[in-house]
Amino acid sequence: MSTHKRQQQLEGLLHELRTSLTTIRGWAELPLQGLSDDPELMVRALRRIQDEADHMHQVVQQVLPRADASWVRPLETEPVDLRDVADEAVADLGLLDPERPIARENSGRAAVVADNRMLRHAVRNLLGNALRHTPAGSPVTVAVRGPVAGAGGTPRVELSVSDQGPGMGPQDIARLTSPRSDEGRIELGGGIGLTIVRRVVERHGGEVSVSSAPGRGTTVTVAFPAVSVSSGN
């Protein structure tokens, strides 16, 4: 493996570790905020901390003995409700930016077959990007819709993140919408989170679309093939 390629893979892994550490810190600070009297919330916090710690362990295992980024490993698919993924991402990032208004919208069922951990990481990156690039206090909306008709009438489910920020530049839009190169490389630097989003969506047979204009905000929509469910809402 070339030094350059190894550096790219390590950059992706370090990004995952930083994201997990930030999430763990947010949930771990709940008792310091006087919220430890809520047993249900504490159980949720401990489960999230454990889950992210497990993820960090897996990432480290990927570095030694091999440095494969998480989107290269085989998918571990299972039925996933995209609404639950969105709720978790909003809860995680709400701890880090409690003054930020983050709205949630649901429309219909949103069942997909996906790698739950990989999908959660992508959605969290997408929402985190919206928070980082919009003014403090600016509202963000996370909406889940499904099933809707996709290309050729194929049913799909969608998750969109909308903000009221300055708009996304051409380079960031390209990171999300450009076809993956044969080498499957990731871009280094500040856009790596968006690149991870695109890689994960592509691996699940999905699509990414962006609606953005300077001064008018941005809506990023990720769409995945829908699966039928026999019960649920």
C-alpha positions as CSV (number, residue, x, y, z in Angstrom):
1,M,0.0,0.0,0.0
2,S,1.4,3.4,-0.9
3,T,2.1,6.0,1.8
4,H,-0.4,8.4,0.2
5,K,-3.2,5.9,0.2
6,R,-2.5,4.8,3.8
7,Q,-2.6,8.4,4.9
8,Q,-6.0,8.8,3.3
9,Q,-7.4,5.8,5.0
10,L,-6.0,6.8,8.4
11,E,-7.5,10.3,7.9
12,G,-10.9,8.7,7.5
13,L,-10.5,6.5,10.6
14,L,-9.3,9.4,12.7
15,H,-12.4,11.3,11.7
16,E,-14.6,8.5,12.9
17,L,-12.7,8.4,16.2
18,R,-13.1,12.1,16.7
19,T,-16.8,11.9,16.0
20,S,-17.3,9.1,18.5
21,L,-15.2,10.8,21.2
22,T,-17.3,14.0,20.8
23,T,-20.5,12.0,21.2
24,I,-19.2,10.1,24.3
25,R,-18.2,13.4,25.9
26,G,-21.6,14.9,25.3
27,W,-23.5,12.0,26.9
28,A,-21.0,11.7,29.7
29,E,-21.6,15.4,30.7
30,L,-25.3,14.9,31.4
31,P,-24.7,14.2,35.2
32,L,-22.8,17.5,35.4
33,Q,-25.8,19.3,34.0
34,G,-28.0,18.1,36.8
35,L,-29.9,15.6,34.7
36,S,-28.8,12.4,36.5
37,D,-32.2,12.2,38.3
38,D,-33.8,10.9,35.2
39,P,-33.1,7.2,35.2
40,E,-34.4,6.7,31.6
41,L,-32.1,9.4,30.3
42,M,-29.2,7.9,32.2
43,V,-29.8,4.5,30.7
44,R,-29.9,6.0,27.2
45,A,-26.7,7.9,27.9
46,L,-24.9,4.8,29.1
47,R,-26.0,2.8,26.1
48,R,-24.8,5.5,23.7
49,I,-21.5,5.7,25.4
50,Q,-21.1,1.9,25.3
51,D,-22.1,1.8,21.6
52,E,-19.6,4.5,20.6
53,A,-16.8,2.9,22.7
54,D,-17.5,-0.4,20.8
55,H,-17.3,1.5,17.6
56,M,-14.0,3.1,18.5
57,H,-12.6,-0.4,19.4
58,Q,-13.6,-1.6,15.9
59,V,-12.0,1.4,14.3
60,V,-8.7,0.7,16.1
61,Q,-8.9,-2.9,15.1
62,Q,-9.0,-1.7,11.5
63,V,-5.8,0.3,11.9
64,L,-4.0,-2.7,13.4
65,P,-3.2,-4.9,11.6
66,R,-4.9,-3.3,8.6
67,A,-5.9,0.3,7.9
68,D,-9.2,-0.2,6.0
69,A,-11.7,2.6,6.3
70,S,-15.1,1.7,7.7
71,W,-16.8,2.1,4.3
72,V,-14.5,-0.6,2.8
73,R,-15.4,-3.3,5.3
74,P,-18.2,-5.7,4.4
75,L,-21.7,-4.4,5.1
76,E,-23.4,-5.9,8.1
77,T,-27.0,-5.3,7.0
78,E,-30.2,-5.6,9.0
79,P,-33.7,-4.0,8.9
80,V,-33.3,-0.4,10.0
81,D,-35.9,2.4,10.5
82,L,-34.4,5.6,9.1
83,R,-36.6,7.5,11.6
84,D,-34.7,6.0,14.5
85,V,-31.4,6.8,12.9
86,A,-32.5,10.5,12.5
87,D,-33.7,10.6,16.1
88,E,-30.4,9.4,17.4
89,A,-28.4,11.8,15.4
90,V,-30.5,14.7,16.5
91,A,-30.2,13.6,20.2
92,D,-26.4,13.3,19.9
93,L,-25.8,16.6,18.3
94,G,-28.4,18.3,20.5
95,L,-26.1,17.6,23.4
96,L,-23.3,19.4,21.7
97,D,-25.3,22.4,20.6
98,P,-28.2,22.6,23.0
99,E,-29.2,26.1,22.0
100,R,-29.6,25.1,18.4
101,P,-33.3,24.6,17.2
102,I,-33.3,21.2,15.4
103,A,-36.7,20.2,14.1
104,R,-37.8,16.6,13.3
105,E,-40.3,15.7,10.6
106,N,-41.7,12.2,9.7
107,S,-43.9,11.2,6.8
108,G,-44.7,7.5,6.4
109,R,-42.7,4.4,7.1
110,A,-39.0,4.4,6.4
111,A,-37.7,0.9,6.5
112,V,-34.4,0.1,4.8
113,V,-31.9,-2.8,4.8
114,A,-28.6,-1.3,5.8
115,D,-25.5,-1.4,8.0
116,N,-26.9,0.4,11.0
117,R,-23.6,1.7,12.4
118,M,-22.4,2.9,9.0
119,L,-25.7,4.6,8.3
120,R,-25.8,6.3,11.7
121,H,-22.3,7.6,11.2
122,A,-23.2,9.1,7.8
123,V,-26.3,10.8,9.0
124,R,-24.5,12.2,12.0
125,N,-21.8,13.6,9.7
126,L,-24.5,15.2,7.5
127,L,-26.2,16.9,10.4
128,G,-22.9,17.9,11.9
129,N,-21.9,19.6,8.7
130,A,-25.1,21.7,8.7
131,L,-24.4,22.8,12.3
132,R,-20.8,23.7,11.6
133,H,-21.5,25.8,8.6
134,T,-24.5,27.8,9.8
135,P,-24.7,30.7,12.3
136,A,-25.3,29.8,16.0
137,G,-29.0,29.6,16.7
138,S,-29.9,29.1,13.0
139,P,-32.6,26.4,12.7
140,V,-32.0,23.0,11.1
141,T,-34.7,20.5,10.0
142,V,-34.2,16.8,9.7
143,A,-37.0,15.1,7.7
144,V,-37.7,11.5,6.9
145,R,-40.1,10.5,4.2
146,G,-41.1,7.1,2.9
147,P,-41.8,5.4,0.8
148,V,-41.8,7.7,-2.2
149,A,-41.4,7.0,-5.9
150,G,-37.9,7.1,-7.2
151,A,-36.4,6.7,-10.6
152,G,-38.6,4.3,-12.7
153,G,-41.2,4.3,-9.9
154,T,-39.0,2.2,-7.6
155,P,-40.0,3.0,-3.9
156,R,-37.4,4.6,-1.8
157,V,-37.1,6.3,1.6
158,E,-35.4,9.7,2.0
159,L,-33.7,11.6,4.8
160,S,-33.1,15.3,4.3
161,V,-31.2,17.9,6.3
162,S,-32.2,21.5,5.7
163,D,-30.5,24.6,7.0
164,Q,-30.9,28.4,6.6
165,G,-27.1,29.1,6.3
166,P,-25.1,30.7,3.5
167,G,-25.5,27.9,1.1
168,M,-23.1,25.1,0.0
169,G,-20.2,25.8,-2.3
170,P,-19.5,23.9,-5.6
171,Q,-16.7,21.9,-4.0
172,D,-18.8,20.6,-1.2
173,I,-21.7,19.8,-3.5
174,A,-19.2,17.8,-5.7
175,R,-18.1,15.9,-2.6
176,L,-21.7,14.7,-2.1
177,T,-22.9,14.2,-5.7
178,S,-19.9,13.3,-7.9
179,P,-19.6,9.7,-9.0
180,R,-17.0,7.8,-7.0
181,S,-13.7,7.3,-8.7
182,D,-12.4,3.8,-9.5
183,E,-9.8,4.2,-6.8
184,G,-12.5,5.0,-4.2
185,R,-10.3,7.6,-2.6
186,I,-11.5,10.1,0.0
187,E,-10.6,13.8,0.1
188,L,-8.5,15.0,2.9
189,G,-9.3,18.0,5.1
190,G,-12.6,19.7,6.1
191,G,-14.7,18.0,3.5
192,I,-14.1,14.4,4.7
193,G,-17.4,14.2,6.5
194,L,-19.3,14.9,3.3
195,T,-17.2,12.4,1.4
196,I,-18.0,9.7,4.0
197,V,-21.7,10.5,3.6
198,R,-21.5,9.9,-0.1
199,R,-19.5,6.7,0.2
200,V,-21.9,5.2,2.7
201,V,-25.0,6.1,0.5
202,E,-23.3,4.7,-2.6
203,R,-22.5,1.4,-0.8
204,H,-26.2,1.0,0.1
205,G,-27.3,1.6,-3.5
206,G,-28.6,5.0,-2.7
207,E,-28.4,8.5,-4.1
208,V,-27.5,12.0,-2.8
209,S,-29.0,15.2,-4.1
210,V,-28.4,18.8,-3.0
211,S,-30.5,21.9,-3.3
212,S,-28.5,25.0,-2.4
213,A,-28.1,28.6,-3.3
214,P,-25.9,31.4,-1.8
215,G,-27.7,33.1,1.1
216,R,-30.7,30.7,0.8
217,G,-29.6,27.7,2.8
218,T,-29.1,24.1,1.8
219,T,-31.1,20.9,1.7
220,V,-29.2,17.6,1.3
221,T,-31.3,14.5,0.7
222,V,-30.1,11.0,0.9
223,A,-32.3,8.3,-0.6
224,F,-32.2,4.5,-0.1
225,P,-34.2,1.6,-1.6
226,A,-37.2,1.0,0.6
227,V,-38.2,-2.4,1.9
228,S,-41.7,-3.6,2.7
229,V,-42.7,-4.2,6.3
230,S,-45.5,-6.3,7.7
231,S,-46.2,-4.1,10.7
232,G,-45.2,-0.9,12.4
233,N,-46.0,2.8,11.8
